[in-house]
Amino acid sequence: MTRLLVVAHEATRTGSPRVLLELLRRTLPDHEGEVAVRLLAEGPLADELRELGTTSPIGFRPQVALLNSAPSGAVALELDDDVRVVAYVHEEGEALEVLPDAAVEGLVRRCDRVLCVSESARADLLAMGVAPDRLDVLPPSVRTTPLDQAADRTTIAVQLGADPGLPMVVGCGEAGWRKGADLFVDTARRSGAGATWVWVGRRPRSFGRVLDNDVAAAGLGSRVRWAGEVPDARPFLAAADLVVMPSREDPQPLVPLEAAVVGTPSVGFAVGGLDRLAQDGAMVVVPFPDTVALAVATDDLLADPDRRDRVAGVAADLVRERHDVDVLARRFAEELWTGGR
């Protein structure tokens, strides 16, 4: 009967909260003991995360604490010394470099186990000072369950005011600087394939004005569509001919893996986790930030359905091998209750 505190730094539909939600849904039904969920920031997944708790986090005295994402590391300093603390870090590179001192201290000095999503993140955490015997890689999980209903390409295109007869290119994520939504627009400008370019994900208001200005200045109003934030992006990924990932930084992206599960390949810049996927043949990349090269690669893939199928097939195999949520949930549970040892 172990009392578990779950701390999530946010409840957005971005990668780390979604991974946390899926792992907890598979792990907690077998857990005996009270569970409290504490959110450091609200978001559209807040209700679903809180529903996993059995009691309020106010005044809760845990025996084990799970801290999701590096910014939550500061909470470790608030916990009693006898609480076992496990952190699951989804960041690497600059995102770790700009952490507040309290979050760094919590990860380095207080956490009993620190899990991270990739070998490059592991290297960054070692450089930060996390002891190697407390550090391990747990790749992010991806849902492999079928869609509730088949993606209707025509319906999606009509909803967006687009021609269903044109190829569809999809970008996905928060439409900001880090995910390169502006570079998505520039790549669309340079593409000659005559496709409809659709971005799925929340648009921050200030960056949204930049994007609208760029679309208008380039005369792309009839080709670029903003679908906004949706509960499940997979129908858009399944309806697409190709997913374009113009990220400036992307430590361990889920979108190319989720797209592969529904049969759609991805192309993007050779940065972070995107480059690692390309080394495995699971996507196509070009040098960052060459939008001309990205447009050429996009057009070439749109013209070559056999190559698209091969790339998506390799990525789907990789998901089953490394990212299956049921397999990773078992490892996740072992880390929580036994330290993974």
C-alpha positions as CSV (number, residue, x, y, z in Angstrom):
1,M,0.0,0.0,0.0
2,T,2.4,2.7,-1.3
3,R,1.3,6.3,-1.3
4,L,2.3,7.9,-4.6
5,L,2.5,11.6,-5.5
6,V,2.6,12.5,-9.2
7,V,3.8,16.0,-10.1
8,A,3.3,17.2,-13.7
9,H,4.9,20.5,-14.7
10,E,2.0,21.2,-17.1
11,A,-1.1,19.6,-18.5
12,T,-0.8,20.7,-22.2
13,R,-1.3,18.3,-25.1
14,T,2.5,18.4,-25.8
15,G,4.6,15.3,-25.6
16,S,5.6,14.9,-22.0
17,P,2.1,15.3,-20.4
18,R,0.7,12.9,-23.0
19,V,3.4,10.3,-22.3
20,L,2.8,10.6,-18.6
21,L,-1.0,10.2,-19.0
22,E,-0.6,7.0,-21.1
23,L,2.0,5.5,-18.7
24,L,-0.1,6.2,-15.7
25,R,-3.3,4.8,-17.3
26,R,-1.5,1.5,-17.8
27,T,0.4,1.5,-14.5
28,L,-2.0,2.7,-11.8
29,P,-4.7,0.1,-12.2
30,D,-2.3,-2.4,-10.7
31,H,-1.2,-0.1,-7.9
32,E,-2.4,-0.6,-4.4
33,G,-2.3,2.6,-2.4
34,E,-3.4,6.3,-2.5
35,V,-2.4,8.4,-5.5
36,A,-2.3,12.2,-5.5
37,V,-1.8,14.3,-8.6
38,R,-0.3,17.8,-8.4
39,L,-0.2,20.0,-11.5
40,L,2.2,22.9,-11.6
41,A,0.3,24.5,-14.5
42,E,-3.1,23.9,-16.0
43,G,-4.0,22.8,-19.5
44,P,-6.5,20.7,-21.5
45,L,-5.2,17.4,-20.0
46,A,-5.7,18.7,-16.4
47,D,-9.0,16.9,-15.8
48,E,-7.7,13.6,-17.2
49,L,-4.6,13.7,-15.1
50,R,-6.4,14.6,-11.9
51,E,-8.9,11.8,-12.4
52,L,-6.1,9.4,-11.9
53,G,-5.7,10.5,-8.4
54,T,-7.5,9.0,-5.5
55,T,-7.0,11.8,-3.0
56,S,-6.1,15.5,-2.8
57,P,-2.4,16.5,-3.0
58,I,-3.0,19.0,-0.2
59,G,-1.4,17.7,2.9
60,F,-0.6,14.4,1.3
61,R,2.5,12.6,2.7
62,P,3.8,10.4,-0.1
63,Q,6.2,7.5,0.1
64,V,7.2,7.7,-3.6
65,A,7.1,10.9,-5.8
66,L,7.1,10.9,-9.5
67,L,8.2,14.2,-11.1
68,N,7.4,14.6,-14.8
69,S,9.8,16.8,-16.8
70,A,12.9,18.6,-15.7
71,P,11.2,21.8,-14.3
72,S,9.4,19.6,-11.8
73,G,12.8,18.8,-10.2
74,A,12.4,21.8,-7.9
75,V,9.6,19.9,-6.1
76,A,12.1,17.3,-4.9
77,L,13.5,19.8,-2.5
78,E,10.1,20.2,-0.8
79,L,9.8,16.5,0.0
80,D,10.8,14.7,3.2
81,D,14.1,12.8,3.2
82,D,12.4,9.4,3.4
83,V,10.4,9.9,0.2
84,R,11.7,8.0,-2.8
85,V,11.9,10.5,-5.7
86,V,11.8,9.5,-9.4
87,A,12.1,12.1,-12.1
88,Y,11.2,11.5,-15.8
89,V,13.1,14.1,-17.8
90,H,11.8,14.8,-21.4
91,E,14.3,17.6,-22.1
92,E,17.8,17.9,-23.3
93,G,20.2,20.6,-24.6
94,E,19.2,24.2,-24.2
95,A,16.0,23.3,-22.2
96,L,18.2,21.8,-19.5
97,E,20.7,24.6,-19.7
98,V,18.1,27.2,-18.8
99,L,16.6,25.3,-15.8
100,P,16.2,27.3,-12.6
101,D,18.8,26.5,-10.0
102,A,16.3,24.8,-7.7
103,A,15.2,22.3,-10.5
104,V,18.9,21.5,-11.2
105,E,19.6,20.9,-7.5
106,G,16.5,18.7,-7.1
107,L,17.6,16.5,-10.0
108,V,21.2,16.3,-9.0
109,R,21.0,16.2,-5.2
110,R,17.7,14.8,-4.3
111,C,16.3,12.4,-6.9
112,D,16.9,8.7,-6.3
113,R,16.3,7.9,-9.9
114,V,16.4,10.1,-13.0
115,L,14.9,8.7,-16.2
116,C,15.4,10.5,-19.5
117,V,14.1,10.0,-23.1
118,S,17.3,9.6,-25.1
119,E,21.1,9.0,-24.9
120,S,21.8,12.6,-25.7
121,A,19.6,13.7,-22.8
122,R,21.5,11.2,-20.6
123,A,24.8,12.8,-21.6
124,D,23.5,16.3,-20.8
125,L,22.2,15.2,-17.4
126,L,25.6,13.6,-16.6
127,A,27.3,16.9,-17.5
128,M,24.8,18.6,-15.2
129,G,26.0,16.4,-12.3
130,V,23.5,13.6,-12.1
131,A,25.3,10.5,-10.8
132,P,25.5,7.8,-13.5
133,D,24.2,5.0,-11.2
134,R,21.0,7.0,-10.7
135,L,20.4,7.7,-14.4
136,D,18.8,5.6,-17.1
137,V,17.0,6.0,-20.5
138,L,13.3,5.3,-20.8
139,P,12.1,6.2,-24.3
140,P,8.8,8.0,-24.6
141,S,5.9,5.8,-25.3
142,V,3.5,5.9,-28.3
143,R,0.0,4.7,-28.6
144,T,-0.3,1.8,-31.1
145,T,-4.1,1.3,-30.7
146,P,-6.1,1.8,-33.9
147,L,-8.1,5.0,-34.5
148,D,-11.7,4.8,-33.3
149,Q,-12.7,5.5,-36.9
150,A,-10.9,5.7,-40.2
151,A,-9.5,9.1,-41.0
152,D,-11.7,10.8,-43.6
153,R,-9.3,12.8,-45.8
154,T,-12.2,14.5,-47.7
155,T,-14.0,15.5,-44.5
156,I,-10.9,17.0,-43.0
157,A,-10.1,18.9,-46.2
158,V,-13.6,20.3,-46.4
159,Q,-13.5,21.4,-42.7
160,L,-10.3,23.3,-43.4
161,G,-11.7,24.9,-46.6
162,A,-9.1,23.0,-48.7
163,D,-9.4,21.1,-52.0
164,P,-9.6,17.3,-51.1
165,G,-8.1,16.5,-54.4
166,L,-4.7,18.1,-53.5
167,P,-1.9,16.3,-51.6
168,M,-1.9,17.2,-47.9
169,V,1.2,18.0,-45.9
170,V,0.8,18.3,-42.1
171,G,2.9,19.9,-39.4
172,C,2.1,19.2,-35.7
173,G,2.9,20.7,-32.4
174,E,2.7,24.1,-30.7
175,A,3.0,26.6,-33.5
176,G,5.9,28.5,-32.1
177,W,9.6,29.3,-32.6
178,R,10.9,26.0,-31.2
179,K,8.8,23.8,-33.5
180,G,9.6,26.0,-36.5
181,A,6.0,26.9,-37.6
182,D,7.5,30.0,-39.4
183,L,9.9,27.6,-41.2
184,F,6.9,25.5,-42.1
185,V,5.4,28.5,-43.9
186,D,8.6,29.3,-45.6
187,T,8.9,25.7,-46.8
188,A,5.4,25.8,-48.1
189,R,6.3,29.0,-50.0
190,R,9.2,27.2,-51.7
191,S,7.4,23.9,-52.5
192,G,6.2,23.4,-56.0
193,A,4.0,20.4,-55.3
194,G,0.7,22.3,-55.1
195,A,-0.2,20.7,-51.8
196,T,-2.3,22.0,-49.0
197,W,-0.2,22.6,-45.9
198,V,-2.0,22.1,-42.6
199,W,-0.6,22.9,-39.1
200,V,-2.2,21.1,-36.2
201,G,-1.6,22.5,-32.7
202,R,-2.1,25.5,-30.5
203,R,-0.9,28.9,-31.8
204,P,0.5,31.3,-29.2
205,R,-1.2,34.6,-29.9
206,S,2.0,36.7,-30.4
207,F,3.7,34.2,-32.7
208,G,0.4,33.6,-34.5
209,R,0.4,37.2,-35.7
210,V,3.9,36.6,-37.1
211,L,2.6,33.5,-38.9
212,D,-0.4,35.2,-40.3
213,N,1.8,38.1,-41.6
214,D,4.2,35.6,-43.3
215,V,1.3,33.7,-44.9
216,A,-0.2,36.9,-46.2
217,A,3.1,38.4,-47.4
218,A,3.9,35.2,-49.3
219,G,0.4,34.9,-50.8
220,L,-0.2,31.5,-49.3
221,G,-3.7,32.1,-48.0
222,S,-5.1,29.4,-50.2
223,R,-2.5,26.8,-49.4
224,V,-1.7,27.1,-45.7
225,R,-4.3,26.2,-43.1
226,W,-4.3,26.4,-39.2
227,A,-6.3,23.6,-37.7
228,G,-5.7,24.7,-34.1
229,E,-5.5,22.5,-31.0
230,V,-7.4,19.2,-31.3
231,P,-8.0,16.4,-28.8
232,D,-6.3,13.8,-31.0
233,A,-4.0,14.7,-33.9
234,R,-3.8,11.2,-35.3
235,P,-6.7,11.6,-37.8
236,F,-4.9,14.5,-39.4
237,L,-1.6,12.5,-39.4
238,A,-3.5,9.6,-41.0
239,A,-5.1,11.8,-43.6
240,A,-1.8,13.4,-44.6
241,D,0.4,12.3,-47.5
242,L,3.5,13.5,-45.5
243,V,4.3,15.0,-42.2
244,V,6.8,17.9,-42.2
245,M,8.9,18.6,-39.0
246,P,10.7,21.9,-39.3
247,S,11.7,22.0,-35.7
248,R,14.7,24.1,-34.4
249,E,14.9,21.8,-31.4
250,D,13.2,18.5,-30.8
251,P,14.9,16.2,-28.3
252,Q,12.7,13.1,-28.7
253,P,9.7,13.8,-31.1
254,L,6.5,11.8,-30.8
255,V,4.8,13.1,-34.0
256,P,6.9,11.2,-36.6
257,L,6.3,8.0,-34.5
258,E,2.6,8.6,-34.2
259,A,2.4,9.3,-37.9
260,A,4.2,6.1,-38.8
261,V,1.7,4.1,-36.7
262,V,-1.1,5.4,-39.0
263,G,1.1,4.9,-42.1
264,T,2.4,8.4,-42.8
265,P,6.1,9.1,-43.2
266,S,7.9,12.3,-42.0
267,V,10.6,14.7,-43.3
268,G,12.3,17.4,-41.4
269,F,15.5,19.1,-40.3
270,A,18.5,17.1,-39.0
271,V,18.2,18.2,-35.4
272,G,18.1,16.3,-32.1
273,G,15.8,13.3,-32.1
274,L,14.8,13.9,-35.7
275,D,18.3,13.2,-36.9
276,R,18.5,10.1,-34.7
277,L,15.3,8.8,-36.4
278,A,16.8,9.5,-39.8
279,Q,19.9,7.5,-38.9
280,D,17.6,4.5,-38.3
281,G,15.9,5.1,-41.7
282,A,12.7,6.1,-39.9
283,M,12.4,9.6,-41.5
284,V,14.1,11.8,-44.1
285,V,16.1,14.9,-42.9
286,V,17.9,17.8,-44.5
287,P,20.4,20.2,-43.0
288,F,18.9,22.9,-40.7
289,P,17.7,25.5,-41.5
290,D,17.7,25.0,-45.2
291,T,14.0,25.4,-46.2
292,V,14.9,25.1,-49.9
293,A,16.3,21.6,-49.2
294,L,13.3,20.8,-47.1
295,A,10.9,21.9,-49.8
296,V,12.8,19.8,-52.4
297,A,12.7,16.7,-50.1
298,T,9.0,17.3,-49.5
299,D,8.2,17.5,-53.2
300,D,10.4,14.4,-53.9
301,L,8.6,12.3,-51.3
302,L,5.1,13.5,-52.4
303,A,6.1,12.3,-55.9
304,D,7.3,8.9,-54.7
305,P,4.6,6.9,-52.8
306,D,6.8,3.7,-52.7
307,R,9.5,5.6,-50.8
308,R,7.0,7.1,-48.5
309,D,5.7,3.6,-47.6
310,R,9.2,2.3,-47.0
311,V,10.1,5.2,-44.6
312,A,6.8,4.9,-42.7
313,G,7.3,1.1,-42.5
314,V,10.7,1.4,-40.9
315,A,9.4,4.0,-38.4
316,A,6.4,1.8,-37.5
317,D,8.8,-1.2,-36.8
318,L,10.9,1.1,-34.6
319,V,7.8,2.1,-32.6
320,R,6.9,-1.5,-32.0
321,E,10.5,-2.3,-31.0
322,R,11.3,0.7,-28.8
323,H,8.3,2.8,-28.0
324,D,5.3,0.4,-27.4
325,V,3.4,1.9,-24.4
326,D,2.6,-1.5,-22.8
327,V,6.2,-2.6,-22.8
328,L,7.5,0.7,-21.5
329,A,4.7,0.8,-18.8
330,R,6.2,-2.3,-17.3
331,R,9.6,-0.7,-17.1
332,F,8.1,2.5,-15.7
333,A,6.4,0.6,-12.9
334,E,9.6,-1.2,-12.0
335,E,11.4,2.1,-11.8
336,L,8.7,3.5,-9.5
337,W,8.5,0.6,-7.1
338,T,11.9,-1.1,-7.2
339,G,14.3,1.3,-8.7
340,G,14.6,-0.6,-12.0
341,R,17.3,-2.8,-10.4
